[in-house]
Amino acid sequence: MHIIVCIKQVPGTTNVQIDPEKGTLKREGVEAVINPFDEYAIEEGVRLKERTGGKVTVITMGPPQADSALREAISKGADEAILVSDRAFAGADTWATSYALSSAIKTISDYSVIICGKQATDGDTAQVGPSVAEMLNIPHVAYVKKVEEINDKFMKVERMMEDGYDLIETPVPCLITVVKEINTPRLPSLKGKMNAKKAVIKQLNVQSINADVEKCGLKGSPTQVMKIFTPPQRKGGDKFTGEANVQAQALVQKLKEASII
């Protein structure tokens, strides 16, 4: 069984800075890490390999330095890694990213399941996984919390819902996006680190994935981020004290002053 795991590098800090002139995120000098939700995708891919045999291929689209994320995935049990990198991919939105990834995956003909984290922490759209599945014309299930069963014909999973879970059976090949409740990611082993260090990362560009350059990067993005800004800090609210009727009168007066009532 061939399992493909899609990952992304994201800023490894909550102290995100914004360029005041360009209105974009400052990525220079900021540590890049594997998207936290993708850690669970890697772990689940390795666990499925251990259950059924086969191999795990990790793929990412990004600049050359994304090589480090792929090597980290190998250190945790992945077998092979593919870096989809080309200046033509720069500025891609979720649609263009999905197009590039799906085009790259089409060069791999023998996969059974594709696993993605439910969303990336730098965008929070949760769109890329399902979009890749649609472009590959394969079924997909989002918010998977457990893989009950998998074989060459079908996959049975639990999809997390607000009031419980759905038990879904889907034919393979298919794509799933996983939530953090699915497992506990392992730490890299010494053998894994050695494998990662000597691993040969396969690199693909626009030509090698047979992609239309007009559909890639900024050119192929139907949505564009014009500006990013830090929301203003919230001011402290008004606190009313005293008896309940006094507080109620003060609240009503405040609402009248604000022309709310």
Secondary structure, DSSP 8 states (H G I E B T S, - for coil): -EEEEE--EEES-S---B-TTT-SB--TT--EEE-HHHHHHHHHHHHHHHHH-SEEEEEEES-GGGHHHHHHHHHTT--EEEEE--GGGTT--HHHHHHHHHHHHTT----SEEEEES--TTT----HHHHHHHHHT--EEEEEEEEEEE-SSEEEEEEEETTEEEEEEEESSEEEEE-GGG-------HHHHHHHHH---EEE-TTTTT--GGGSTTTT-SS------------------SSHHHHHHHHHHHHHHTT--
